[in-house]
Amino acid sequence: MSYRQIHFSKGIAPPVDLIRFWWGFLFLITLMNFWRLAFLISQHEFLIASKWDIYLKSFLIGIRLDAVVASYLMLPLGAALIVQLIKPKKSIFRYSLNAYFSLLTLLISLVNIVDIFVFLEFDTHLNFLTLKSYLWQKDSMSFIFEEYPVWPAIGGLLLFSGGVFTLFWQISKHIKGGTGSALVRIQYLIASIIILGLSIRGGLQERPIDWGHAMFSPDFIANQTALNSLFFLGRSVVQFSSEGKADELTQYYDTKEALHTSRELLEDPRMKFVDEVSMTRHIDSASAKDYNIILIMLESHSAAFTGYLHTDQPSATPNLDRMARQGISFTNCFANGIRSAQGISSIIMSWPTLPGLPLISRTESINQVPSLGSALKAVGYSTVFMYGGDAQFDNMNGFLAIHGYDRIIERSDFDPELSGTSWGIFDHSVFRRSLEELDKASKPTLLTLFTTTNHQPWEIPPEYESIIPAFPDSLFRQGKVHRSMAYVDHALGEFMEEASQHDWYDNSIFVFIADHGLNVYKSTFAKIQNAHIPFVIYAPGLSLEPQTIDQPVSQVDVAPTLLGLIDYPRTFTFFGQNTLSKKSGLACKVIANEAFWVQDDYFYFERFGQETALYKIQSPVEDAVFEPVSDPQLFNHYQKNFRSYLQTASTQFKTFGNEKH
């Protein structure tokens, strides 16, 4: 293979090492665009042929972010280059460059491969919180090695990186240049430093470029293609390392003003605030009731496949649909976050997701943070948390143990012969064990059951293969999610049928709610559509009138609603509302550095420090038309409600464990 040597005019020829330095810079940008193309191909099922020009523009938009990443990666070589140009030493820089780029080729390729799989699963690029909270967990790593060809992929990665680096090295060694005078070398060095500095900040604009630069079009996939995965990962590390600044994101108003607005939002004719400085309330009631509460958190149950919520898709949940018709069903319930850790904390603690780590993992949670478990334990309830997987995952075990749960039953407490997936034993076995626990209960019981099976790899037990029907290709995962949800629903139906034969059944309140939704939709408003989840309360022995509640609610409303049903006799400090006594509702979801707010028929969106918008929701969420609202009075009203709510939630959360609020 022959190469044409690259020559420059004598006299003004830049030093050869400087040419190799900028060749390395261009090589990095080229490599990152190769992986950008691979990312776009991985999203092929969501691409629209008529938008080819938008997808092409993604590459042009992304070059600025690529240049930022390449500039940072070139900084170590830049320092070596300065030394080399001031005091030339033959071959030292060249060998350093070759060694460094062999490593960079491997690392860049590895990060991008992982990023593609993370995006396919979570609808977000690789970030530090994903690494820390998910990919580094023991169960997650076990799942990855079971479900993906990790070792062949590593072998392929090494071969690919070796081949690409060989090409870089072959071209690099044929580059020619000159030594030049000291003055020429200094001039080139100054010019290079200026160019590198501009590249690091992304141009001459007032502030350094951020990932919002990639959000250039209404097309979700085009925007995500433009976003550089390494840039996004690095940005998340910076954000995480300065998490103390997360509080600043939610400080909009005077603390008392924000608290006043928040309390007005949560005002309830039955639940009165007991002081002027907190969210502590009590219920006006004649006498408390000692109903069992069986709270079932359904892993990844999306509204898109829930029959009573999405009638134009095949229903995977006939048993839940039946209880929705006979009980209290909520048609506009939204998850407060995107992960199980966030769903668990919002449901159990009745506190919205905040920017940064999930509340279940935050250091503040070590303090006296109220929870449904601690509230019910204080009035004599037995409290049990049941999970078919490893309860150490996502800090669940430690969190629950100090938040009111007497017993945590996890995978190690079940028969080791029981089958399951890498996430836990199959849900029908967990439901059967819960029947045994409720039969043994000698006092009112809060049993919280968290299912696991409706999760990738979307497998069902062999003995249910002939029972659970196949579903046609639909919105997501070619019917696999439909089928695993249908299995969980079937197991739930078996549980409820068996429970109806037990004495405690008529004295029990059953609650069904998802921990989060699924990334079913790919659109500008996917954040709200994918957050839509089922929420049903079923209590056949309590003579509750069947009703459908259409107002917006969220996971934080579960605990106050339950306390209202049992006329809880003590004070409690929750951030949700009693959905059965409120005429209007609200929902707040935080996703990394952005959030949405649903109140009345309006949808407010904010990307912290970058973008705000208000829309009118004209129809049910999945098929909604979102019309931009230009009325400044309406905009200010809903913006203030959202910001006050989030600010107060952040401020109040940090007061737990202190004597004063």
C-alpha positions in Angstrom: 0.0 0.0 0.0 1.5 3.4 -1.0 1.0 6.8 0.5 1.5 10.2 -1.0 3.7 12.2 1.3 2.3 15.5 2.6 4.6 18.4 1.9 4.7 22.1 2.9 6.6 25.0 1.3 10.0 25.5 2.8 10.6 28.5 4.9 7.1 28.5 6.4 6.9 24.8 6.9 5.3 24.0 10.4 7.2 21.6 12.6 6.4 18.0 11.8 5.2 17.3 15.3 2.8 20.2 15.1 1.3 18.7 11.9 1.0 15.3 13.6 -0.7 17.0 16.5 -3.4 18.5 14.3 -3.7 15.3 12.3 -4.5 13.6 15.6 -7.2 16.2 16.3 -8.8 15.6 12.9 -8.5 11.8 13.4 -10.5 12.0 16.7 -13.3 14.0 15.1 -13.4 11.5 12.2 -13.6 8.6 14.7 -16.3 10.2 16.7 -18.4 10.7 13.5 -18.0 7.1 12.6 -19.6 6.2 15.9 -22.2 8.9 15.4 -23.1 7.0 12.2 -23.2 3.7 14.1 -25.6 5.3 16.6 -27.9 6.6 13.9 -28.0 3.1 12.3 -28.8 1.6 15.7 -32.0 3.7 15.7 -33.0 2.6 12.2 -36.5 1.5 13.3 -37.3 5.1 14.3 -35.9 6.9 11.3 -38.1 8.5 8.6 -36.7 8.5 5.1 -38.0 11.9 4.3 -35.9 13.4 7.1 -32.6 12.4 5.6 -31.5 16.1 5.4 -32.2 16.6 9.2 -30.1 13.5 10.0 -27.3 14.8 7.8 -27.4 18.1 9.6 -26.9 16.2 12.9 -23.4 15.4 11.8 -22.7 19.1 10.9 -24.2 20.3 14.2 -22.3 17.6 16.2 -18.9 18.7 14.9 -18.7 21.5 17.4 -19.2 19.1 20.3 -16.7 16.7 18.7 -14.2 19.5 18.6 -14.7 20.3 22.3 -14.1 16.6 23.2 -11.1 16.3 20.8 -9.6 19.5 22.3 -9.8 18.2 25.8 -8.3 14.9 24.8 -5.5 16.7 23.0 -4.5 18.7 26.1 -1.9 16.2 27.4 -0.3 16.0 24.0 -0.5 19.8 23.9 1.7 20.1 27.0 4.2 17.6 25.5 4.1 19.6 22.2 5.1 22.8 23.9 8.1 21.1 25.4 8.9 19.5 22.0 8.7 22.8 20.1 10.7 24.8 22.6 13.4 22.1 22.9 13.1 19.6 20.0 13.9 16.0 20.7 13.8 13.6 17.9 11.0 11.0 17.9 9.9 11.5 21.5 6.7 13.3 20.6 5.9 10.9 17.8 6.2 7.8 20.0 4.1 9.5 22.7 1.5 10.4 20.2 1.3 6.9 18.9 0.9 5.3 22.3 -1.6 7.9 23.4 -3.8 7.5 20.3 -3.8 3.7 20.5 -5.3 4.1 24.0 -7.8 6.8 22.8 -9.0 4.7 19.9 -9.8 1.9 22.2 -11.5 4.1 24.9 -13.6 6.1 22.5 -14.8 3.0 20.7 -15.6 1.3 24.1 -17.6 4.3 25.4 -19.6 4.6 22.2 -20.5 0.9 22.0 -21.7 1.1 25.6 -23.5 4.3 24.8 -25.5 2.7 22.0 -26.7 -0.1 24.2 -27.5 2.3 27.1 -29.6 4.5 24.7 -31.5 1.5 23.4 -32.4 0.5 26.9 -32.9 3.9 28.7 -33.5 6.4 25.9 -30.6 8.5 27.1 -27.0 8.7 26.4 -24.4 7.2 28.8 -23.9 9.4 31.8 -22.3 9.2 35.2 -25.5 8.4 37.1 -26.2 5.5 34.8 -22.7 4.2 35.4 -22.8 4.6 39.1 -26.4 3.6 39.8 -27.0 0.9 37.2 -24.0 -0.4 35.2 -21.8 -0.9 38.2 -24.4 -2.8 40.2 -23.7 -6.5 40.7 -27.1 -7.5 39.3 -26.7 -5.3 36.3 -23.3 -6.7 35.5 -24.6 -10.2 35.9 -27.4 -9.4 33.5 -25.1 -7.8 30.9 -22.8 -10.8 30.9 -25.8 -13.2 30.6 -27.7 -11.3 27.9 -25.0 -9.8 25.7 -22.0 -11.5 24.0 -19.5 -9.5 26.1 -16.3 -11.4 25.4 -16.8 -11.6 21.6 -17.6 -7.9 21.7 -14.4 -7.1 23.6 -12.5 -9.2 21.0 -14.2 -7.3 18.2 -13.5 -4.0 19.9 -9.8 -4.8 20.2 -9.6 -5.9 16.5 -11.5 -2.8 15.3 -9.4 -0.4 17.5 -6.2 -2.1 16.3 -7.1 -1.7 12.7 -8.2 1.9 13.0 -5.0 2.8 14.9 -2.9 1.1 12.3 -4.4 3.3 9.7 -3.7 6.4 11.9 -0.1 5.3 12.4 0.6 4.5 8.8 -0.6 8.0 7.7 1.1 9.7 10.6 4.6 8.3 9.8 4.4 9.7 6.2 3.7 13.2 7.3 6.6 15.6 6.6 7.4 19.0 7.9 10.3 21.3 8.9 12.1 22.3 12.0 11.7 26.0 11.4 13.3 28.8 13.3 12.5 29.5 16.9 10.3 32.4 15.9 8.3 30.3 13.4 7.8 27.6 16.0 6.6 30.1 18.6 4.2 31.6 16.1 2.7 28.3 15.2 2.5 27.4 18.9 0.6 30.6 19.8 -1.8 30.0 16.9 -2.4 26.4 18.0 -3.1 27.4 21.6 -5.6 30.0 20.4 -7.4 27.5 18.1 -7.4 24.8 20.8 -8.8 27.3 23.4 -11.6 28.3 21.0 -12.4 24.6 20.3 -12.6 23.8 24.0 -15.2 26.4 24.6 -17.0 25.6 21.3 -16.5 29.0 19.6 -16.6 32.7 20.3 -20.1 32.8 21.9 -20.5 34.3 25.4 -20.6 31.0 27.3 -18.9 27.7 26.6 -21.0 25.4 24.4 -23.2 22.9 26.2 -25.2 19.8 25.2 -28.2 22.0 24.5 -26.4 22.9 21.2 -27.4 19.5 19.9 -31.1 20.1 20.5 -31.4 21.8 17.1 -34.6 20.3 15.6 -38.0 18.9 16.6 -36.8 15.5 15.7 -35.8 13.5 18.8 -33.4 11.1 17.0 -31.7 13.8 15.0 -31.0 15.7 18.2 -29.7 12.7 20.0 -27.5 11.8 17.0 -25.9 15.3 17.1 -25.1 14.9 20.8 -21.6 13.6 21.3 -21.7 10.7 23.7 -18.3 11.5 25.3 -19.3 15.1 25.7 -22.5 14.1 27.5 -20.7 11.6 29.7 -18.1 14.2 30.6 -20.8 16.8 31.3 -22.5 14.4 33.7 -19.3 13.8 35.6 -18.8 17.6 36.0 -22.4 17.9 37.1 -22.1 15.1 39.6 -18.9 16.3 41.0 -20.5 19.7 41.7 -23.7 18.3 43.0 -23.7 20.9 45.6 -24.7 23.3 42.8 -27.8 21.3 42.2 -29.5 23.1 45.0 -28.9 26.4 43.2 -30.9 25.1 40.2 -34.0 25.0 42.4 -33.6 28.3 44.3 -35.9 30.7 42.5 -37.7 32.7 45.2 -37.6 33.7 48.8 -38.0 30.5 50.8 -41.1 31.6 52.6 -42.8 32.7 49.3 -42.0 29.3 47.7 -43.3 27.5 50.7 -46.5 29.5 50.7 -47.2 28.8 47.1 -46.5 25.1 47.6 -48.8 24.8 50.5 -51.6 26.5 48.5 -51.1 23.9 45.8 -51.5 21.0 48.3 -54.3 22.5 50.4 -56.9 20.0 51.2 -60.2 20.3 53.0 -59.4 17.2 55.1 -55.6 17.6 55.6 -54.6 20.7 57.6 -51.1 22.0 58.0 -50.0 22.0 61.7 -47.4 24.8 61.5 -46.2 27.6 59.3 -42.7 26.3 58.3 -43.2 22.7 57.0 -45.4 20.3 55.0 -46.5 18.5 58.2 -50.2 17.9 58.2 -53.0 16.0 60.0 -56.3 14.5 59.0 -59.6 15.7 60.4 -61.3 12.3 61.1 -63.5 10.6 63.6 -61.6 7.4 64.1 -58.7 5.5 62.5 -59.3 2.3 60.6 -56.9 -0.7 60.7 -57.1 -1.9 57.1 -54.2 -4.0 55.7 -52.5 -2.1 52.9 -51.0 -4.2 50.1 -49.0 -1.9 47.9 -47.8 -3.6 44.7 -45.2 -1.7 42.7 -45.2 -3.0 39.1 -41.8 -2.9 37.4 -41.9 -1.0 34.1 -45.7 -1.1 33.6 -46.3 1.4 30.9 -49.7 3.0 30.3 -49.1 2.2 26.6 -49.9 -1.5 27.2 -52.4 -1.1 30.0 -55.9 -1.7 28.7 -57.9 0.7 30.8 -55.5 3.6 29.8 -54.7 2.8 26.1 -57.7 1.2 24.5 -56.4 1.3 20.9 -53.5 -1.1 21.7 -53.8 -4.8 22.7 -54.2 -4.9 26.5 -51.7 -6.9 28.4 -53.5 -6.3 31.7 -57.0 -7.7 31.8 -56.9 -8.4 35.5 -55.7 -4.9 36.4 -58.3 -3.5 33.9 -61.0 -5.3 35.8 -59.9 -3.9 39.1 -59.7 -0.5 37.6 -63.4 -0.7 36.6 -64.4 -2.0 40.0 -62.2 0.2 42.1 -60.6 3.7 41.9 -58.7 4.2 38.7 -56.4 7.1 37.8 -56.1 8.0 34.1 -53.5 10.7 34.3 -50.9 9.3 36.7 -47.2 10.1 36.0 -43.9 8.7 37.3 -41.8 11.2 39.2 -38.5 9.9 37.7 -37.2 7.4 35.2 -35.7 4.7 37.4 -36.9 2.2 40.0 -34.9 4.0 42.7 -36.7 7.2 42.0 -40.1 5.4 41.8 -39.5 3.6 45.1 -38.5 6.8 46.9 -41.4 8.8 45.5 -44.0 6.2 46.4 -42.7 5.3 49.8 -41.5 8.7 50.9 -44.1 10.8 49.1 -41.4 13.1 47.9 -40.8 14.3 44.3 -37.6 13.4 42.4 -35.0 16.2 42.8 -32.0 17.0 40.5 -29.1 14.8 41.3 -29.0 11.4 42.8 -32.2 9.5 43.6 -33.5 10.3 47.1 -33.1 6.6 48.1 -29.3 7.1 47.6 -28.8 10.6 49.1 -27.0 11.1 52.4 -30.0 13.1 53.7 -32.1 9.9 53.7 -30.0 8.6 56.6 -31.8 11.2 58.7 -35.4 11.1 60.0 -37.0 11.1 56.6 -40.7 10.2 56.9 -42.1 7.3 54.9 -45.3 5.3 54.5 -43.5 2.5 56.4 -42.6 4.6 59.4 -46.0 6.3 59.5 -47.9 3.1 59.6 -45.4 1.4 62.0 -46.0 4.3 64.4 -49.7 3.3 64.7 -49.1 -0.4 65.2 -48.7 -1.8 61.7 -46.5 -4.7 60.8 -44.4 -3.6 57.8 -42.9 -6.0 55.2 -41.1 -5.3 51.9 -41.0 -8.2 49.5 -38.7 -8.3 46.4 -37.7 -11.3 44.3 -34.2 -9.9 43.6 -31.2 -8.7 45.6 -32.4 -6.0 48.0 -29.0 -4.5 48.1 -29.6 -3.2 44.6 -30.0 0.6 44.4 -29.5 0.8 48.2 -33.0 -0.5 48.8 -32.2 -2.7 51.8 -30.4 0.0 53.8 -33.0 2.6 52.9 -36.0 0.5 53.8 -34.5 -0.8 57.0 -34.2 2.7 58.4 -37.5 3.9 57.0 -40.0 1.8 58.9 -39.9 -1.7 57.4 -39.6 -4.4 60.0 -38.7 -7.1 57.5 -37.2 -7.1 54.0 -37.8 -10.4 52.2 -35.5 -10.8 49.2 -34.2 -13.4 46.8 -32.0 -15.1 49.4 -35.1 -15.7 51.6 -36.8 -17.8 48.9 -36.2 -21.4 47.8 -32.9 -21.4 45.8 -34.5 -23.9 43.4 -37.1 -21.3 42.2 -36.4 -20.1 38.7 -36.3 -16.5 37.5 -34.2 -14.0 35.5 -31.0 -12.2 36.4 -33.1 -9.6 38.1 -35.0 -12.0 40.5 -37.2 -15.0 40.8 -40.4 -15.0 38.7 -43.2 -12.9 40.1 -45.8 -15.6 40.6 -43.5 -17.1 43.3 -43.2 -13.8 45.0 -47.0 -13.4 45.0 -47.4 -16.8 46.5 -45.0 -16.0 49.3 -46.9 -12.8 50.0 -50.0 -14.9 50.7 -48.2 -16.8 53.3 -46.9 -13.7 55.0 -50.4 -12.1 55.1 -51.8 -15.3 56.6 -49.3 -15.2 59.4 -49.9 -11.5 60.2 -51.4 -11.0 63.7 -52.0 -7.2 63.3 -52.7 -4.7 60.5 -50.0 -5.1 57.8 -48.4 -2.9 55.2 -47.0 -5.3 52.6 -45.1 -3.6 49.8 -44.3 -6.0 46.9 -42.0 -4.9 44.1 -42.2 -7.1 41.0 -39.2 -7.8 38.8 -40.1 -10.0 35.8 -41.3 -7.2 33.4 -37.8 -6.2 32.6 -35.3 -7.0 29.9 -34.8 -9.8 28.9 -38.7 -9.9 29.0 -38.8 -13.7 29.8 -41.7 -15.6 31.3 -41.6 -18.9 33.2 -41.8 -22.1 31.0 -44.9 -23.2 32.7 -46.7 -20.1 31.6 -45.6 -20.3 28.0 -48.9 -22.0 26.9 -51.0 -19.7 29.0 -49.7 -16.2 28.0 -50.6 -15.4 24.4 -48.2 -13.9 21.8 -48.7 -10.3 21.0 -48.2 -8.7 17.6 -45.4 -6.3 16.9 -46.4 -3.0 18.4 -44.9 0.2 19.8 -41.9 -1.3 21.6 -39.8 -4.5 21.6 -41.9 -6.4 19.1 -44.5 -7.6 21.6 -42.0 -8.9 24.2 -43.0 -6.3 26.8 -46.7 -7.0 26.1 -46.1 -10.7 26.9 -44.0 -10.2 30.1 -46.6 -7.6 31.3 -49.3 -10.1 30.5 -47.5 -12.7 32.5 -47.2 -10.4 35.5 -50.9 -9.5 35.2 -51.8 -13.2 35.0 -49.8 -13.8 38.2 -51.5 -10.8 39.8 -54.9 -12.3 38.8 -54.0 -15.6 40.4 -52.9 -13.8 43.5 -56.1 -11.8 43.8 -58.2 -14.8 43.2 -56.4 -16.8 45.9 -56.5 -13.7 48.3 -60.2 -13.5 48.0 -60.5 -16.8 49.8 -58.6 -15.5 52.9 -60.1 -13.8 55.9 -57.9 -10.7 55.6 -59.1 -10.0 52.1 -62.2 -7.9 52.9 -60.2 -5.8 55.4 -57.5 -4.9 52.9 -56.7 -2.0 50.5 -54.8 -3.1 47.4 -52.8 -0.5 45.5 -51.2 -1.1 42.1 -48.8 1.5 40.6 -45.8 1.3 38.3 -42.3 2.3 39.4 -41.7 4.1 36.1 -42.8 3.9 32.5 -41.0 2.7 29.4 -39.4 4.5 26.6 -42.1 3.6 24.1 -42.5 6.9 22.4 -39.9 8.8 20.4 -41.1 12.4 20.0 -40.6 15.9 21.2 -43.0 15.2 24.1 -41.8 11.6 24.8 -40.8 12.6 28.3 -44.4 13.1 29.4 -45.8 10.3 27.3 -43.3 7.7 28.5 -44.0 8.8 32.1 -47.7 7.9 31.9 -48.3 4.9 34.2 -51.2 2.9 35.7 -52.5 3.6 39.3 -55.4 1.7 40.7 -56.9 1.3 44.2 -59.0 -1.7 44.8 -60.8 -2.5 48.1 -63.7 -4.8 47.6 -64.5 -5.1 51.3 -64.6 -1.3 52.0 -67.7 -0.6 49.9 -65.8 2.1 47.9 -67.8 3.4 45.0 -66.1 2.7 41.7 -64.7 6.0 40.2 -62.4 7.3 37.6 -60.1 10.2 38.5 -58.9 12.2 35.5 -56.9 14.9 37.2 -53.1 14.7 37.1 -51.5 12.8 39.9 -48.2 11.1 40.5 -46.4 8.6 42.7 -46.0 11.0 45.5 -49.8 11.0 46.0 -50.0 7.3 46.9 -49.1 7.7 50.6 -51.4 10.7 51.5 -54.3 9.1 49.6 -53.8 5.9 51.7 -53.6 7.8 54.9 -56.8 9.5 54.0 -58.6 6.2 53.4 -57.6 4.9 56.8 -58.2 8.2 58.6 -54.6 8.3 59.9 -54.6 9.6 63.4 -51.2 11.2 63.6 -49.4 14.0 61.9 -47.3 13.2 58.8 -44.9 15.1 56.6 -45.4 14.1 53.0 -45.3 16.1 49.8 -48.1 14.5 47.9 -51.9 15.1 48.1 -54.9 13.1 48.9 -56.3 12.5 45.4 -59.7 11.5 46.7 -60.4 14.9 48.3 -58.8 17.3 45.8 -60.6 18.8 42.9 -57.5 19.5 40.9 -54.1 17.7 40.7 -50.6 18.1 39.6 -47.5 16.0 38.7 -43.8 16.8 38.6 -41.1 14.8 37.0 -37.4 15.5 37.1 -35.0 13.9 34.6 -31.4 14.9 35.1 -31.2 18.6 34.3 -34.7 19.0 33.0 -38.3 18.7 34.4 -41.9 18.8 33.5 -45.0 19.9 35.3 -48.6 18.9 34.6 -51.4 20.9 36.2 -55.0 21.3 35.0 -54.7 20.9 31.2 -51.3 22.5 30.9 -47.8 21.1 30.5 -44.8 23.2 31.6 -41.3 22.2 30.6 -38.0 23.5 31.9 -34.4 22.6 31.1 -32.6 24.2 34.0 -30.9 27.4 33.1 -31.6 26.9 29.3 -35.2 26.6 28.2 -38.7 27.0 29.4 -42.1 26.4 27.6 -45.8 26.1 28.3 -48.2 24.0 26.3 -51.9 23.3 26.4 -52.8 19.6 26.3 -55.7 19.1 24.0 -56.3 15.3 24.3 -55.2 12.2 26.2 -51.5 12.0 26.7 -50.4 9.3 24.2 -52.2 11.0 21.3 -52.1 14.5 22.7 -51.8 17.7 20.7 -49.5 20.1 22.6 -50.3 23.7 21.6 -47.8 26.4 22.7 -49.2 29.0 25.1 -48.2 32.6 24.5 -50.2 34.1 27.3 -47.6 35.5 29.7 -49.9 35.5 32.7 -50.7 31.8 32.3 -47.0 31.1 31.7 -45.9 32.9 34.9 -48.7 31.2 36.9 -47.6 27.7 36.0 -43.9 28.5 36.1 -44.2 29.9 39.6 -46.2 26.8 40.8 -43.6 24.4 39.4 -40.6 26.3 40.6 -42.1 26.9 44.1 -43.0 23.2 44.4 -39.5 22.0 43.4 -37.7 24.6 45.5 -39.7 23.8 48.6 -39.3 20.0 48.0 -35.5 20.5 47.8 -35.3 22.9 50.8 -37.6 20.8 53.0 -35.9 17.6 52.2 -32.6 18.9 53.7 -34.3 19.7 57.0 -35.1 16.1 58.0 -33.2 15.0 61.1 -32.9 18.6 62.3 -34.8 20.0 65.2 -35.9 23.1 63.2 -37.2 23.4 59.7 
